[in-house]
Amino acid sequence: MAEEQLNRDQRSEILNMLSERVISKFYDPNLRGVDWKAAVDRHREAILSAESAESFELAVGKLLAELKTSHVGFYKQRPQRATARMAISATYSAESIEGQDRWVFQIVHEGGPGARAGLKAGDVLLSVDGRIYSPPEHPSFPLGKKTIVQVLTNEGRPVTRKLDIPIASKKRFQLPYVQPTLVVPKRIRHDIGYLRISMFPGVVGVDVANEITTAIRQLHPVNRLIIDLRGNSGGGLAVVRLMSLLTPERLPIGYSEHRSQSGMSSDAQRFPVFDSIPQRKLVLKWLTVKFGWRIAAAKLGLRVKPILLRTEGLEPKPFSKRVVLLVDRHTASASEIVAAFARENGLAVLVGEPTSGRLLSGDDFKLSGGYRVALPVGVYRTAHGWVLEGSPVEPDVHVPFDSSAARSGADPQLERAVEVVSTL
């Protein structure tokens, strides 16, 4: 059904289905103290009377924002538009530029539509297809189309960039996204390796885990390593491979706890353990048999034990205990698991900005009219009991994003990371 064909009754049906999904599926049965019925009533008229599909989706998004949590979303099964992170593989921050509030690109991942079109960190966003965007209104980008983006570059003059944005792909439990280059390795110095990881797509993430392993082999031998997780949107279990490169020990990492599993943390030592990412996807069928039923049972409200993540026990690496993790305000979800694990076990020095504090496990649910709603269905706890949702991981060395330095081509956060790792 086309978006523009939805009438008031159809929107009401979508809203009612969404409301029921929140009540029955949201990870906290108390809805974090939110009076959800009252919130629905407050937003109902704006949702039902929206003049366009876009304003309808924005109105539903404002309702979901009442939950004050991460991993919520409302979108078409075949979305027409997406955020900068999901559509063009870029993140931005609000900055004052010549006395005006502007969005400034902070990370532009290699291989994404933004980078391919020539967008760079420090570019100031002016408009998307002629529509001007400035804080607090966030830009959205059309999918499957060529898009005109106007930015201010270091020269201080408007420049037009033509973006070719493909249709976003969809992996289970993740919002639709356009995939950039996942892993970028390089040498900064003969003894310092650098590894940038943009995201961890897939539930198990066999492909990206293998890419990480290959990248480390390409960097060998280095006895110091900088892992850049700035702008990393998270993803799935491939983070276990990255954490396993930090230590040869089999250390507990943490687990996701669904609403039916609350209060079981005292029994964590007896949880079933996931501690090995297969090299081949054929093994995924066996993992589905071993663990899939537990995940399904928890979602159905059955009280089964959560699955504990543990490192793989890989061979020692020459850079062990000489690692810096670069993080920023856009380091989110599964990438925050890495930051918290490194912090709890003293395996790396964190440099940059506090992470986003957005770490829940999510799922999405079908509604009518071709829509889906993404909701958090479980809370993540580290092995030490730390709940990261709403509690960002603080860096050991604070280095804020510097938009003026970025516009001149400098990267003070990376420069500081090199200084720090050189002393380890």
C-alpha positions as CSV (number, residue, x, y, z in Angstrom):
1,M,0.0,0.0,0.0
2,A,1.5,3.4,-1.0
3,E,2.2,5.7,1.9
4,E,0.0,8.5,0.5
5,Q,-3.0,6.2,0.3
6,L,-3.3,5.7,4.1
7,N,-6.5,7.2,5.5
8,R,-7.4,8.1,9.1
9,D,-8.8,4.7,9.9
10,Q,-5.7,2.9,8.5
11,R,-3.4,5.2,10.5
12,S,-5.5,4.5,13.6
13,E,-5.1,0.7,13.0
14,I,-1.3,1.2,12.7
15,L,-1.2,3.3,15.9
16,N,-3.2,0.7,17.9
17,M,-1.0,-2.2,16.7
18,L,2.1,-0.2,17.6
19,S,0.8,0.6,21.0
20,E,0.1,-3.1,21.7
21,R,3.6,-4.0,20.5
22,V,5.1,-1.6,22.9
23,I,3.1,-2.9,25.9
24,S,3.8,-6.5,25.1
25,K,7.4,-6.4,23.8
26,F,9.3,-3.5,25.3
27,Y,12.1,-4.9,27.5
28,D,10.9,-3.1,30.7
29,P,7.3,-4.2,31.5
30,N,7.0,-1.0,33.6
31,L,7.9,1.0,30.5
32,R,10.6,2.9,32.4
33,G,7.8,4.7,34.3
34,V,6.3,6.2,31.2
35,D,2.5,6.5,31.2
36,W,2.3,5.0,27.7
37,K,-1.5,5.2,27.4
38,A,-1.4,8.9,28.2
39,A,1.4,9.4,25.7
40,V,-0.5,7.7,23.0
41,D,-3.6,9.9,23.7
42,R,-1.4,13.1,23.6
43,H,0.0,12.2,20.2
44,R,-3.0,10.5,18.6
45,E,-4.5,13.5,16.8
46,A,-1.2,14.6,15.4
47,I,-0.6,11.1,14.1
48,L,-4.0,10.6,12.6
49,S,-4.3,14.0,11.0
50,A,-0.8,14.1,9.5
51,E,-0.9,15.6,6.0
52,S,1.7,13.4,4.4
53,A,3.5,10.0,4.8
54,E,6.6,11.9,6.0
55,S,4.7,13.9,8.6
56,F,2.9,10.8,9.7
57,E,6.2,9.0,10.3
58,L,7.7,12.0,12.1
59,A,4.6,12.1,14.4
60,V,4.9,8.4,15.3
61,G,8.6,9.0,15.9
62,K,7.8,11.7,18.4
63,L,5.5,9.3,20.2
64,L,8.2,6.6,20.4
65,A,10.6,9.2,21.7
66,E,8.4,9.4,24.9
67,L,10.0,6.0,25.8
68,K,13.3,7.8,26.3
69,T,15.4,4.9,25.1
70,S,17.5,3.7,22.2
71,H,16.7,1.2,19.6
72,V,13.3,2.5,18.7
73,G,12.2,3.2,15.1
74,F,9.2,3.3,12.8
75,Y,9.7,2.7,9.1
76,K,8.4,1.1,6.0
77,Q,9.5,-2.4,5.1
78,R,11.0,-0.7,2.1
79,P,11.9,2.7,3.6
80,Q,12.0,5.7,1.3
81,R,14.3,7.8,3.5
82,A,16.9,7.2,6.2
83,T,19.2,9.0,8.6
84,A,22.7,10.1,7.6
85,R,24.2,7.2,9.5
86,M,22.0,4.6,7.8
87,A,21.8,6.2,4.3
88,I,25.2,7.9,3.6
89,S,27.4,6.3,6.2
90,A,28.2,9.5,8.0
91,T,27.6,11.1,11.4
92,Y,27.4,14.8,12.4
93,S,27.3,17.0,15.4
94,A,25.7,20.4,16.1
95,E,28.2,23.3,16.0
96,S,28.0,27.1,15.9
97,I,29.5,28.2,12.6
98,E,29.8,32.0,12.2
99,G,27.1,32.5,14.8
100,Q,24.6,30.0,13.3
101,D,23.8,26.5,14.5
102,R,24.7,24.0,11.8
103,W,25.2,20.3,11.4
104,V,28.9,19.5,10.9
105,F,29.9,16.1,9.5
106,Q,32.1,14.3,12.1
107,I,32.8,10.9,10.6
108,V,32.4,10.0,6.9
109,H,33.0,6.3,6.5
110,E,35.1,5.1,3.6
111,G,33.1,3.3,0.9
112,G,29.8,4.9,1.8
113,P,27.7,7.2,-0.4
114,G,28.9,10.3,1.4
115,A,32.6,9.5,1.1
116,R,32.2,8.4,-2.6
117,A,30.6,11.8,-3.3
118,G,33.5,13.7,-1.7
119,L,32.0,14.6,1.7
120,K,34.6,15.0,4.4
121,A,34.8,15.4,8.2
122,G,34.3,19.1,9.0
123,D,32.0,19.8,6.0
124,V,29.0,21.9,7.1
125,L,25.7,20.7,5.9
126,L,23.5,23.3,4.3
127,S,20.8,21.5,2.4
128,V,19.5,18.2,1.0
129,D,17.8,18.4,-2.3
130,G,17.3,22.1,-1.7
131,R,15.8,21.7,1.7
132,I,17.7,23.6,4.4
133,Y,18.5,21.7,7.6
134,S,19.8,23.1,10.9
135,P,19.7,22.0,14.5
136,P,17.5,20.7,16.0
137,E,15.9,19.4,12.8
138,H,17.8,16.3,11.6
139,P,18.3,15.7,7.9
140,S,16.9,12.7,6.1
141,F,18.1,11.3,2.8
142,P,16.1,9.6,0.0
143,L,17.1,6.0,-0.7
144,G,17.6,4.6,-4.2
145,K,18.0,8.0,-5.7
146,K,20.7,10.5,-6.7
147,T,20.7,13.3,-4.1
148,I,22.1,16.8,-4.2
149,V,23.7,17.9,-0.9
150,Q,25.1,21.4,-0.4
151,V,27.9,21.9,2.1
152,L,30.4,24.5,3.2
153,T,34.0,23.2,2.9
154,N,37.3,24.6,4.3
155,E,37.3,27.3,1.7
156,G,34.1,28.7,3.2
157,R,32.0,28.6,0.1
158,P,29.0,26.4,-0.8
159,V,29.9,23.3,-2.7
160,T,27.4,20.8,-4.3
161,R,27.9,17.1,-3.8
162,K,26.0,14.6,-5.9
163,L,25.3,11.5,-3.8
164,D,24.2,8.2,-5.4
165,I,22.3,6.5,-2.5
166,P,21.3,2.8,-3.0
167,I,18.4,1.1,-1.5
168,A,19.1,0.2,2.2
169,S,19.6,-3.5,3.0
170,K,18.0,-5.1,6.0
171,K,19.5,-7.7,8.3
172,R,17.6,-9.4,11.1
173,F,17.3,-7.4,14.3
174,Q,18.8,-4.3,12.6
175,L,17.4,-1.3,11.0
176,P,17.8,-0.9,7.2
177,Y,21.2,0.6,6.3
178,V,23.6,1.3,3.4
179,Q,26.9,-0.6,4.1
180,P,30.2,1.3,3.9
181,T,33.6,-0.4,3.8
182,L,33.5,-2.3,7.1
183,V,37.2,-2.7,8.0
184,V,40.0,-0.3,7.1
185,P,43.6,-1.3,8.2
186,K,46.7,0.8,7.7
187,R,50.1,1.5,9.3
188,I,50.6,4.8,11.0
189,R,54.2,4.0,11.9
190,H,56.3,0.8,11.5
191,D,55.3,-0.3,15.0
192,I,51.7,1.2,15.1
193,G,48.8,-0.4,13.4
194,Y,45.5,1.3,12.8
195,L,42.1,-0.4,12.4
196,R,38.9,1.4,11.7
197,I,35.7,-0.6,11.9
198,S,32.5,1.2,10.7
199,M,29.9,-1.4,11.9
200,F,29.3,-5.0,12.8
201,P,26.5,-6.1,10.5
202,G,24.6,-9.4,10.9
203,V,23.6,-11.4,14.0
204,V,26.8,-13.5,14.2
205,G,28.8,-11.4,11.6
206,V,31.0,-14.1,10.1
207,D,32.0,-11.9,7.2
208,V,33.1,-8.9,9.3
209,A,34.8,-11.1,11.9
210,N,36.9,-12.7,9.1
211,E,37.7,-9.2,7.7
212,I,38.9,-8.1,11.1
213,T,41.1,-11.2,11.4
214,T,42.5,-10.7,7.9
215,A,43.2,-7.0,8.6
216,I,45.2,-7.9,11.7
217,R,47.3,-10.4,9.7
218,Q,47.9,-7.7,7.1
219,L,49.2,-5.3,9.8
220,H,51.5,-7.9,11.3
221,P,54.0,-7.3,12.8
222,V,53.0,-4.3,14.9
223,N,53.4,-4.1,18.6
224,R,50.9,-1.2,19.1
225,L,47.4,-0.9,17.8
226,I,44.8,1.9,17.5
227,I,41.2,0.6,17.0
228,D,39.0,3.4,15.7
229,L,35.3,2.9,16.7
230,R,34.3,6.5,16.1
231,G,30.9,6.6,14.3
232,N,30.5,2.8,14.7
233,S,26.7,2.1,14.8
234,G,27.1,-1.4,16.4
235,G,25.5,-4.6,15.2
236,G,26.0,-8.2,16.2
237,L,28.3,-10.8,17.6
238,A,31.3,-10.0,15.5
239,V,32.4,-7.8,18.4
240,V,33.4,-11.0,20.2
241,R,36.2,-11.4,17.6
242,L,37.5,-7.9,18.2
243,M,37.5,-8.3,22.0
244,S,39.2,-11.7,21.6
245,L,42.1,-9.9,19.8
246,L,42.7,-7.9,23.0
247,T,43.4,-10.9,25.2
248,P,44.4,-14.6,24.9
249,E,42.3,-15.4,28.0
250,R,38.7,-16.6,27.8
251,L,37.1,-13.8,29.7
252,P,33.3,-13.2,30.3
253,I,32.0,-10.3,28.4
254,G,28.3,-9.9,29.3
255,Y,24.8,-10.9,28.2
256,S,21.4,-9.5,27.1
257,E,18.5,-10.0,29.5
258,H,14.9,-10.0,28.2
259,R,12.0,-9.0,30.4
260,S,11.3,-12.6,31.3
261,Q,14.9,-13.1,32.5
262,S,15.2,-10.3,35.0
263,G,16.7,-11.2,38.3
264,M,18.9,-14.1,37.0
265,S,22.2,-12.3,37.1
266,S,23.3,-14.1,40.3
267,D,23.4,-17.3,38.3
268,A,25.5,-15.9,35.4
269,Q,28.4,-18.4,35.9
270,R,26.0,-21.2,34.8
271,F,24.6,-19.5,31.7
272,P,25.2,-21.2,28.4
273,V,28.2,-19.6,26.7
274,F,28.9,-18.3,23.2
275,D,32.6,-18.0,22.7
276,S,33.5,-18.8,19.1
277,I,32.6,-17.2,15.8
278,P,32.8,-19.8,13.0
279,Q,34.9,-19.1,9.8
280,R,32.2,-20.4,7.6
281,K,28.5,-19.6,7.4
282,L,27.6,-23.3,7.1
283,V,28.2,-23.6,10.9
284,L,25.5,-21.0,11.5
285,K,22.8,-23.7,11.2
286,W,24.4,-25.5,14.1
287,L,24.5,-22.3,16.2
288,T,20.8,-21.7,15.4
289,V,20.0,-25.2,16.8
290,K,22.2,-24.6,19.9
291,F,21.2,-21.0,20.8
292,G,18.2,-20.0,18.6
293,W,15.6,-21.7,20.6
294,R,16.7,-19.9,23.8
295,I,16.4,-16.5,22.1
296,A,13.0,-17.4,20.7
297,A,11.8,-18.7,24.1
298,A,12.9,-15.5,25.9
299,K,11.0,-13.4,23.4
300,L,7.9,-15.5,24.0
301,G,8.2,-14.7,27.7
302,L,9.6,-18.1,28.8
303,R,12.1,-18.0,31.7
304,V,15.2,-19.5,30.1
305,K,18.8,-18.6,31.0
306,P,20.5,-15.8,29.0
307,I,23.5,-16.5,26.8
308,L,26.8,-15.3,28.2
309,L,29.4,-13.9,25.7
310,R,33.0,-14.9,26.3
311,T,36.2,-14.2,24.4
312,E,37.5,-16.9,22.0
313,G,40.9,-17.6,23.6
314,L,42.9,-16.7,20.5
315,E,46.7,-16.8,20.5
316,P,48.5,-13.8,22.2
317,K,49.1,-10.8,20.0
318,P,52.3,-8.6,20.1
319,F,50.2,-5.5,20.7
320,S,48.5,-7.0,23.9
321,K,48.0,-4.3,26.5
322,R,49.4,-1.7,24.0
323,V,46.0,-0.7,22.5
324,V,44.1,2.5,22.2
325,L,40.4,2.6,21.4
326,L,39.2,5.7,19.7
327,V,35.5,6.5,20.6
328,D,33.1,9.3,20.2
329,R,29.5,10.4,20.8
330,H,28.4,8.2,17.9
331,T,30.1,5.0,19.1
332,A,27.0,3.0,19.9
333,S,25.4,-0.3,20.7
334,A,27.6,-3.3,20.2
335,S,30.7,-1.1,19.8
336,E,30.1,0.1,23.3
337,I,30.4,-3.5,24.5
338,V,34.0,-3.4,23.2
339,A,34.7,-0.1,25.1
340,A,33.2,-1.4,28.3
341,F,35.0,-4.7,28.1
342,A,38.3,-3.0,27.5
343,R,37.6,-0.7,30.5
344,E,36.6,-3.4,32.9
345,N,39.6,-5.6,32.1
346,G,42.3,-2.9,31.6
347,L,43.0,-4.0,28.0
348,A,43.1,-0.6,26.3
349,V,43.2,3.1,26.8
350,L,40.1,4.9,25.6
351,V,40.7,8.2,23.8
352,G,38.1,10.7,22.4
353,E,34.6,11.5,23.6
354,P,32.0,9.6,25.8
355,T,30.2,7.0,23.9
356,S,26.5,7.3,23.2
357,G,25.1,5.1,26.0
358,R,22.7,3.3,23.7
359,L,23.0,-0.4,24.4
360,L,19.9,-2.5,24.3
361,S,19.1,-5.5,22.2
362,G,16.4,-4.8,19.6
363,D,14.0,-6.5,17.4
364,D,11.4,-5.3,14.9
365,F,7.7,-6.2,14.5
366,K,5.3,-6.1,11.6
367,L,2.4,-3.6,11.6
368,S,-0.2,-3.0,9.0
369,G,0.2,-0.7,6.0
370,G,3.7,-2.0,5.2
371,Y,5.2,-0.5,8.4
372,R,7.4,-2.0,11.1
373,V,8.3,-0.8,14.5
374,A,11.7,-1.5,16.1
375,L,11.8,-1.8,19.9
376,P,14.4,-2.7,22.5
377,V,13.5,-6.2,23.8
378,G,16.5,-6.8,26.2
379,V,18.9,-4.9,28.4
380,Y,22.6,-5.6,28.1
381,R,24.7,-6.2,31.2
382,T,28.5,-6.5,31.3
383,A,30.2,-9.4,33.2
384,H,30.6,-6.9,36.1
385,G,26.9,-6.0,36.0
386,W,27.2,-2.6,34.3
387,V,24.1,-1.5,32.3
388,L,25.3,0.8,29.6
389,E,22.0,2.1,28.4
390,G,21.9,5.8,29.5
391,S,25.4,5.4,30.9
392,P,28.1,6.3,28.3
393,V,31.6,4.8,28.6
394,E,33.9,7.7,29.5
395,P,37.3,7.9,27.8
396,D,40.5,7.8,29.8
397,V,41.8,10.7,27.7
398,H,39.1,13.3,26.7
399,V,39.6,14.8,23.3
400,P,36.5,16.6,21.9
401,F,35.7,16.8,18.2
402,D,37.2,19.9,16.7
403,S,35.2,21.0,13.7
404,S,37.7,23.8,12.6
405,A,40.6,21.3,12.8
406,A,38.5,18.8,10.8
407,R,37.8,21.4,8.1
408,S,41.6,21.9,7.7
409,G,42.2,18.2,7.4
410,A,43.5,17.5,10.9
411,D,42.3,14.9,13.3
412,P,43.3,15.9,16.9
413,Q,41.7,12.7,18.4
414,L,43.8,10.4,16.2
415,E,46.9,12.5,16.8
416,R,46.4,12.2,20.6
417,A,45.8,8.4,20.2
418,V,49.1,8.1,18.5
419,E,50.8,10.0,21.3
420,V,49.1,7.8,24.0
421,V,49.8,4.4,22.3
422,S,53.4,5.4,21.8
423,T,53.9,5.5,25.6
424,L,52.4,2.1,26.3
